[in-house]
Amino acid sequence: MMPVLAMFYGIIIRMYLMEGSQHHRPHIHARYGEFEAAIDIEEGELLAGELPRKQLRLVQAWIELRRDELLANWELAQQGIPPYRIDPL
């Protein structure tokens, strides 16, 4: 299951629920049209996939502004608890 955390400028941000397992580094999944990418929460680094340059910058700016909320949601998701919605950019 991958609940939606936010939507802005045609970008959908999600986070996997992974109860009982450690799921790599804290990250989000961003989708824009046919593009999809995993992006690190702590550094804003592209981990996998791709997004157009402009949309990647928007997601990275949003991560910078919402990092504390994203990390709190990551902790919830690791326990299998649905994360909270986060304000868009």
N, CA, C and O atoms as CSV, one atom per row, in Angstrom:
chain,resi,resn,atom,element,x,y,z
A,1,MET,N,N,0.844,-1.187,0.000
A,1,MET,CA,C,0.000,0.000,0.000
A,1,MET,C,C,0.884,1.243,0.000
A,1,MET,O,O,1.896,1.294,0.699
A,2,MET,N,N,0.492,2.249,-0.793
A,2,MET,CA,C,1.285,3.457,-0.894
A,2,MET,C,C,0.367,4.680,-0.877
A,2,MET,O,O,-0.041,5.160,-1.935
A,3,PRO,N,N,0.033,5.195,0.330
A,3,PRO,CA,C,-0.868,6.347,0.434
A,3,PRO,C,C,-0.285,7.620,-0.192
A,3,PRO,O,O,0.931,7.807,-0.234
A,4,VAL,N,N,-1.177,8.484,-0.675
A,4,VAL,CA,C,-0.784,9.777,-1.220
A,4,VAL,C,C,-0.535,10.739,-0.057
A,4,VAL,O,O,-1.372,10.882,0.834
A,5,LEU,N,N,0.634,11.400,-0.079
A,5,LEU,CA,C,0.957,12.399,0.944
A,5,LEU,C,C,0.580,13.803,0.489
A,5,LEU,O,O,0.120,14.622,1.284
A,6,ALA,N,N,0.783,14.074,-0.818
A,6,ALA,CA,C,0.512,15.415,-1.336
A,6,ALA,C,C,0.408,15.358,-2.851
A,6,ALA,O,O,0.876,14.417,-3.493
A,7,MET,N,N,-0.220,16.393,-3.407
A,7,MET,CA,C,-0.290,16.572,-4.860
A,7,MET,C,C,-0.105,18.056,-5.150
A,7,MET,O,O,-0.751,18.904,-4.535
A,8,PHE,N,N,0.781,18.359,-6.094
A,8,PHE,CA,C,0.986,19.741,-6.508
A,8,PHE,C,C,1.597,19.777,-7.906
A,8,PHE,O,O,2.447,18.954,-8.244
A,9,TYR,N,N,1.155,20.740,-8.713
A,9,TYR,CA,C,1.663,20.935,-10.076
A,9,TYR,C,C,1.685,19.642,-10.892
A,9,TYR,O,O,2.606,19.423,-11.680
A,10,GLY,N,N,0.687,18.794,-10.711
A,10,GLY,CA,C,0.602,17.548,-11.462
A,10,GLY,C,C,1.483,16.429,-10.928
A,10,GLY,O,O,1.568,15.361,-11.533
A,11,ILE,N,N,2.137,16.669,-9.802
A,11,ILE,CA,C,3.033,15.681,-9.185
A,11,ILE,C,C,2.296,15.019,-8.032
A,11,ILE,O,O,1.685,15.702,-7.210
A,12,ILE,N,N,2.349,13.698,-7.967
A,12,ILE,CA,C,1.730,12.945,-6.870
A,12,ILE,C,C,2.860,12.363,-6.021
A,12,ILE,O,O,3.761,11.696,-6.531
A,13,ILE,N,N,2.790,12.630,-4.715
A,13,ILE,CA,C,3.814,12.158,-3.775
A,13,ILE,C,C,3.217,11.052,-2.916
A,13,ILE,O,O,2.148,11.220,-2.329
A,14,ARG,N,N,3.913,9.917,-2.846
A,14,ARG,CA,C,3.461,8.770,-2.047
A,14,ARG,C,C,4.592,8.231,-1.182
A,14,ARG,O,O,5.765,8.549,-1.379
A,15,MET,N,N,4.192,7.386,-0.196
A,15,MET,CA,C,5.160,6.712,0.672
A,15,MET,C,C,4.637,5.310,0.975
A,15,MET,O,O,3.471,5.137,1.330
A,16,TYR,N,N,5.507,4.316,0.834
A,16,TYR,CA,C,5.124,2.934,1.120
A,16,TYR,C,C,4.929,2.704,2.615
A,16,TYR,O,O,5.630,3.290,3.440
A,17,LEU,N,N,3.966,1.843,2.957
A,17,LEU,CA,C,3.817,1.340,4.320
A,17,LEU,C,C,4.595,0.033,4.388
A,17,LEU,O,O,4.369,-0.860,3.571
A,18,MET,N,N,5.506,-0.094,5.346
A,18,MET,CA,C,6.367,-1.276,5.425
A,18,MET,C,C,6.431,-1.815,6.852
A,18,MET,O,O,7.493,-1.800,7.474
A,19,GLU,N,N,5.318,-2.281,7.362
A,19,GLU,CA,C,5.257,-2.779,8.730
A,19,GLU,C,C,6.211,-3.947,8.941
A,19,GLU,O,O,6.208,-4.918,8.184
A,20,GLY,N,N,7.030,-3.831,9.990
A,20,GLY,CA,C,7.903,-4.926,10.399
A,20,GLY,C,C,9.160,-5.099,9.574
A,20,GLY,O,O,9.866,-6.092,9.750
A,21,SER,N,N,9.470,-4.170,8.678
A,21,SER,CA,C,10.707,-4.293,7.913
A,21,SER,C,C,11.331,-2.923,7.712
A,21,SER,O,O,10.634,-1.909,7.659
A,22,GLN,N,N,12.628,-2.907,7.602
A,22,GLN,CA,C,13.338,-1.657,7.334
A,22,GLN,C,C,13.451,-1.508,5.822
A,22,GLN,O,O,13.982,-2.394,5.152
A,23,HIS,N,N,12.968,-0.423,5.289
A,23,HIS,CA,C,12.876,-0.216,3.849
A,23,HIS,C,C,13.886,0.838,3.400
A,23,HIS,O,O,13.514,1.984,3.151
A,24,HIS,N,N,15.135,0.467,3.297
A,24,HIS,CA,C,16.190,1.331,2.767
A,24,HIS,C,C,16.272,2.668,3.503
A,24,HIS,O,O,15.950,2.762,4.687
A,25,ARG,N,N,16.708,3.690,2.783
A,25,ARG,CA,C,16.792,5.036,3.339
A,25,ARG,C,C,15.411,5.685,3.298
A,25,ARG,O,O,14.582,5.331,2.459
A,26,PRO,N,N,15.163,6.633,4.199
A,26,PRO,CA,C,13.887,7.355,4.148
A,26,PRO,C,C,13.723,8.029,2.783
A,26,PRO,O,O,14.580,8.808,2.367
A,27,HIS,N,N,12.628,7.731,2.094
A,27,HIS,CA,C,12.411,8.291,0.776
A,27,HIS,C,C,10.920,8.361,0.447
A,27,HIS,O,O,10.079,7.759,1.115
A,28,ILE,N,N,10.634,9.108,-0.592
A,28,ILE,CA,C,9.278,9.225,-1.121
A,28,ILE,C,C,9.288,8.756,-2.566
A,28,ILE,O,O,10.344,8.587,-3.175
A,29,HIS,N,N,8.095,8.551,-3.099
A,29,HIS,CA,C,7.925,8.231,-4.513
A,29,HIS,C,C,7.133,9.369,-5.135
A,29,HIS,O,O,6.066,9.738,-4.644
A,30,ALA,N,N,7.665,9.924,-6.224
A,30,ALA,CA,C,7.002,11.020,-6.924
A,30,ALA,C,C,6.631,10.547,-8.324
A,30,ALA,O,O,7.433,9.913,-9.010
A,31,ARG,N,N,5.412,10.863,-8.737
A,31,ARG,CA,C,4.939,10.491,-10.077
A,31,ARG,C,C,4.468,11.750,-10.791
A,31,ARG,O,O,3.756,12.581,-10.225
A,32,TYR,N,N,4.882,11.868,-12.043
A,32,TYR,CA,C,4.456,12.985,-12.885
A,32,TYR,C,C,4.254,12.416,-14.283
A,32,TYR,O,O,5.220,12.061,-14.958
A,33,GLY,N,N,2.998,12.331,-14.717
A,33,GLY,CA,C,2.712,11.722,-16.015
A,33,GLY,C,C,3.235,10.304,-16.053
A,33,GLY,O,O,2.918,9.499,-15.177
A,34,GLU,N,N,4.038,9.986,-17.066
A,34,GLU,CA,C,4.601,8.632,-17.164
A,34,GLU,C,C,5.898,8.469,-16.384
A,34,GLU,O,O,6.473,7.380,-16.366
A,35,PHE,N,N,6.366,9.532,-15.741
A,35,PHE,CA,C,7.621,9.487,-14.986
A,35,PHE,C,C,7.366,9.122,-13.534
A,35,PHE,O,O,6.351,9.507,-12.953
A,36,GLU,N,N,8.295,8.376,-12.955
A,36,GLU,CA,C,8.211,8.036,-11.531
A,36,GLU,C,C,9.620,7.937,-10.983
A,36,GLU,O,O,10.528,7.443,-11.652
A,37,ALA,N,N,9.794,8.416,-9.744
A,37,ALA,CA,C,11.117,8.409,-9.134
A,37,ALA,C,C,11.019,8.224,-7.626
A,37,ALA,O,O,10.029,8.602,-6.999
A,38,ALA,N,N,12.066,7.636,-7.060
A,38,ALA,CA,C,12.236,7.558,-5.607
A,38,ALA,C,C,13.268,8.623,-5.236
A,38,ALA,O,O,14.333,8.706,-5.847
A,39,ILE,N,N,12.941,9.437,-4.225
A,39,ILE,CA,C,13.794,10.556,-3.837
A,39,ILE,C,C,14.042,10.513,-2.338
A,39,ILE,O,O,13.109,10.413,-1.542
A,40,ASP,N,N,15.310,10.590,-1.968
A,40,ASP,CA,C,15.741,10.553,-0.571
A,40,ASP,C,C,15.192,11.766,0.180
A,40,ASP,O,O,15.241,12.888,-0.324
A,41,ILE,N,N,14.676,11.540,1.375
A,41,ILE,CA,C,14.114,12.633,2.178
A,41,ILE,C,C,15.221,13.484,2.807
A,41,ILE,O,O,15.104,14.709,2.851
A,42,GLU,N,N,16.274,12.863,3.284
A,42,GLU,CA,C,17.296,13.604,4.019
A,42,GLU,C,C,18.164,14.483,3.124
A,42,GLU,O,O,18.572,15.566,3.543
A,43,GLU,N,N,18.455,14.040,1.897
A,43,GLU,CA,C,19.339,14.792,1.005
A,43,GLU,C,C,18.651,15.322,-0.252
A,43,GLU,O,O,19.222,16.152,-0.959
A,44,GLY,N,N,17.430,14.857,-0.542
A,44,GLY,CA,C,16.754,15.265,-1.770
A,44,GLY,C,C,17.347,14.620,-3.014
A,44,GLY,O,O,17.069,15.049,-4.134
A,45,GLU,N,N,18.160,13.595,-2.818
A,45,GLU,CA,C,18.860,12.919,-3.911
A,45,GLU,C,C,17.928,11.961,-4.656
A,45,GLU,O,O,17.118,11.269,-4.039
A,46,LEU,N,N,18.047,11.927,-5.966
A,46,LEU,CA,C,17.304,10.986,-6.793
A,46,LEU,C,C,17.902,9.601,-6.586
A,46,LEU,O,O,19.081,9.387,-6.868
A,47,LEU,N,N,17.097,8.658,-6.096
A,47,LEU,CA,C,17.578,7.311,-5.806
A,47,LEU,C,C,17.322,6.347,-6.961
A,47,LEU,O,O,18.147,5.476,-7.236
A,48,ALA,N,N,16.202,6.494,-7.626
A,48,ALA,CA,C,15.835,5.587,-8.720
A,48,ALA,C,C,14.793,6.258,-9.592
A,48,ALA,O,O,14.079,7.153,-9.141
A,49,GLY,N,N,14.706,5.830,-10.830
A,49,GLY,CA,C,13.720,6.358,-11.750
A,49,GLY,C,C,14.121,7.720,-12.282
A,49,GLY,O,O,15.289,8.104,-12.229
A,50,GLU,N,N,13.134,8.449,-12.798
A,50,GLU,CA,C,13.418,9.786,-13.300
A,50,GLU,C,C,12.168,10.653,-13.302
A,50,GLU,O,O,11.039,10.168,-13.386
A,51,LEU,N,N,12.414,11.949,-13.206
A,51,LEU,CA,C,11.398,12.988,-13.352
A,51,LEU,C,C,11.996,14.053,-14.268
A,51,LEU,O,O,13.216,14.211,-14.314
A,52,PRO,N,N,11.153,14.785,-14.997
A,52,PRO,CA,C,11.697,15.931,-15.738
A,52,PRO,C,C,12.391,16.885,-14.757
A,52,PRO,O,O,12.001,16.988,-13.594
A,53,ARG,N,N,13.398,17.559,-15.234
A,53,ARG,CA,C,14.235,18.421,-14.375
A,53,ARG,C,C,13.422,19.415,-13.535
A,53,ARG,O,O,13.658,19.557,-12.335
A,54,LYS,N,N,12.471,20.096,-14.169
A,54,LYS,CA,C,11.657,21.096,-13.456
A,54,LYS,C,C,10.873,20.451,-12.315
A,54,LYS,O,O,10.848,20.982,-11.205
A,55,GLN,N,N,10.233,19.313,-12.580
A,55,GLN,CA,C,9.432,18.640,-11.553
A,55,GLN,C,C,10.331,18.092,-10.435
A,55,GLN,O,O,9.947,18.123,-9.265
A,56,LEU,N,N,11.506,17.598,-10.781
A,56,LEU,CA,C,12.434,17.125,-9.751
A,56,LEU,C,C,12.815,18.276,-8.826
A,56,LEU,O,O,12.868,18.099,-7.609
A,57,ARG,N,N,13.079,19.451,-9.389
A,57,ARG,CA,C,13.427,20.610,-8.550
A,57,ARG,C,C,12.266,21.011,-7.645
A,57,ARG,O,O,12.477,21.381,-6.490
A,58,LEU,N,N,11.041,20.938,-8.165
A,58,LEU,CA,C,9.874,21.254,-7.335
A,58,LEU,C,C,9.765,20.274,-6.170
A,58,LEU,O,O,9.518,20.684,-5.036
A,59,VAL,N,N,9.948,18.991,-6.441
A,59,VAL,CA,C,9.871,17.982,-5.384
A,59,VAL,C,C,10.987,18.200,-4.368
A,59,VAL,O,O,10.749,18.093,-3.165
A,60,GLN,N,N,12.184,18.499,-4.822
A,60,GLN,CA,C,13.300,18.732,-3.904
A,60,GLN,C,C,13.052,19.961,-3.027
A,60,GLN,O,O,13.389,19.953,-1.843
A,61,ALA,N,N,12.469,21.011,-3.595
A,61,ALA,CA,C,12.126,22.203,-2.804
A,61,ALA,C,C,11.076,21.856,-1.757
A,61,ALA,O,O,11.167,22.296,-0.611
A,62,TRP,N,N,10.078,21.066,-2.150
A,62,TRP,CA,C,9.025,20.644,-1.214
A,62,TRP,C,C,9.617,19.801,-0.083
A,62,TRP,O,O,9.258,19.978,1.081
A,63,ILE,N,N,10.516,18.893,-0.425
A,63,ILE,CA,C,11.177,18.078,0.602
A,63,ILE,C,C,11.920,18.973,1.586
A,63,ILE,O,O,11.843,18.761,2.796
A,64,GLU,N,N,12.633,19.964,1.078
A,64,GLU,CA,C,13.384,20.885,1.941
A,64,GLU,C,C,12.449,21.571,2.941
A,64,GLU,O,O,12.782,21.702,4.119
A,65,LEU,N,N,11.284,22.004,2.470
A,65,LEU,CA,C,10.327,22.701,3.329
A,65,LEU,C,C,9.614,21.768,4.313
A,65,LEU,O,O,9.236,22.195,5.404
A,66,ARG,N,N,9.431,20.520,3.940
A,66,ARG,CA,C,8.600,19.586,4.712
A,66,ARG,C,C,9.385,18.411,5.299
A,66,ARG,O,O,8.790,17.401,5.675
A,67,ARG,N,N,10.702,18.529,5.381
A,67,ARG,CA,C,11.550,17.408,5.808
A,67,ARG,C,C,11.132,16.815,7.162
A,67,ARG,O,O,11.045,15.595,7.298
A,68,ASP,N,N,10.877,17.654,8.148
A,68,ASP,CA,C,10.506,17.140,9.476
A,68,ASP,C,C,9.214,16.332,9.422
A,68,ASP,O,O,9.116,15.266,10.028
A,69,GLU,N,N,8.221,16.846,8.690
A,69,GLU,CA,C,6.953,16.120,8.544
A,69,GLU,C,C,7.154,14.809,7.788
A,69,GLU,O,O,6.557,13.790,8.135
A,70,LEU,N,N,7.993,14.840,6.757
A,70,LEU,CA,C,8.262,13.633,5.975
A,70,LEU,C,C,8.960,12.568,6.819
A,70,LEU,O,O,8.622,11.388,6.735
A,71,LEU,N,N,9.925,12.981,7.624
A,71,LEU,CA,C,10.623,12.005,8.475
A,71,LEU,C,C,9.691,11.431,9.541
A,71,LEU,O,O,9.779,10.249,9.872
A,72,ALA,N,N,8.801,12.261,10.076
A,72,ALA,CA,C,7.810,11.758,11.037
A,72,ALA,C,C,6.885,10.754,10.351
A,72,ALA,O,O,6.558,9.718,10.930
A,73,ASN,N,N,6.468,11.052,9.137
A,73,ASN,CA,C,5.634,10.123,8.369
A,73,ASN,C,C,6.398,8.838,8.056
A,73,ASN,O,O,5.815,7.754,8.072
A,74,TRP,N,N,7.680,8.947,7.776
A,74,TRP,CA,C,8.499,7.757,7.496
A,74,TRP,C,C,8.464,6.809,8.695
A,74,TRP,O,O,8.320,5.597,8.532
A,75,GLU,N,N,8.597,7.364,9.887
A,75,GLU,CA,C,8.558,6.539,11.101
A,75,GLU,C,C,7.203,5.832,11.227
A,75,GLU,O,O,7.153,4.649,11.561
A,76,LEU,N,N,6.127,6.538,10.966
A,76,LEU,CA,C,4.799,5.923,11.011
A,76,LEU,C,C,4.693,4.803,9.978
A,76,LEU,O,O,4.231,3.705,10.288
A,77,ALA,N,N,5.120,5.087,8.756
A,77,ALA,CA,C,5.011,4.111,7.667
A,77,ALA,C,C,5.811,2.845,7.969
A,77,ALA,O,O,5.402,1.747,7.591
A,78,GLN,N,N,6.949,2.994,8.649
A,78,GLN,CA,C,7.764,1.831,8.998
A,78,GLN,C,C,7.046,0.924,10.003
A,78,GLN,O,O,7.352,-0.264,10.113
A,79,GLN,N,N,6.098,1.498,10.727
A,79,GLN,CA,C,5.303,0.732,11.693
A,79,GLN,C,C,3.982,0.256,11.084
A,79,GLN,O,O,3.159,-0.348,11.771
A,80,GLY,N,N,3.786,0.530,9.798
A,80,GLY,CA,C,2.549,0.127,9.138
A,80,GLY,C,C,1.389,1.063,9.408
A,80,GLY,O,O,0.241,0.730,9.113
A,81,ILE,N,N,1.674,2.237,9.968
A,81,ILE,CA,C,0.638,3.226,10.274
A,81,ILE,C,C,0.538,4.196,9.095
A,81,ILE,O,O,1.554,4.744,8.667
A,82,PRO,N,N,-0.661,4.416,8.565
A,82,PRO,CA,C,-0.788,5.338,7.428
A,82,PRO,C,C,-0.246,6.725,7.776
A,82,PRO,O,O,-0.559,7.268,8.835
A,83,PRO,N,N,0.562,7.294,6.889
A,83,PRO,CA,C,1.109,8.622,7.134
A,83,PRO,C,C,0.046,9.703,6.958
A,83,PRO,O,O,-1.005,9.468,6.361
A,84,TYR,N,N,0.337,10.883,7.484
A,84,TYR,CA,C,-0.555,12.025,7.366
A,84,TYR,C,C,-0.328,12.741,6.050
A,84,TYR,O,O,0.763,12.689,5.482
A,85,ARG,N,N,-1.377,13.418,5.562
A,85,ARG,CA,C,-1.234,14.281,4.389
A,85,ARG,C,C,-0.351,15.458,4.782
A,85,ARG,O,O,-0.353,15.892,5.934
A,86,ILE,N,N,0.402,15.967,3.815
A,86,ILE,CA,C,1.306,17.086,4.042
A,86,ILE,C,C,0.915,18.180,3.053
A,86,ILE,O,O,0.568,17.897,1.907
A,87,ASP,N,N,0.975,19.429,3.507
A,87,ASP,CA,C,0.611,20.556,2.648
A,87,ASP,C,C,1.450,20.542,1.368
A,87,ASP,O,O,2.644,20.248,1.403
A,88,PRO,N,N,0.818,20.860,0.248
A,88,PRO,CA,C,1.554,20.898,-1.021
A,88,PRO,C,C,2.474,22.115,-1.096
A,88,PRO,O,O,2.509,22.953,-0.195
A,89,LEU,N,N,3.199,22.181,-2.175
A,89,LEU,CA,C,4.118,23.295,-2.417
A,89,LEU,C,C,3.328,24.527,-2.807
A,89,LEU,O,O,3.913,25.582,-3.056
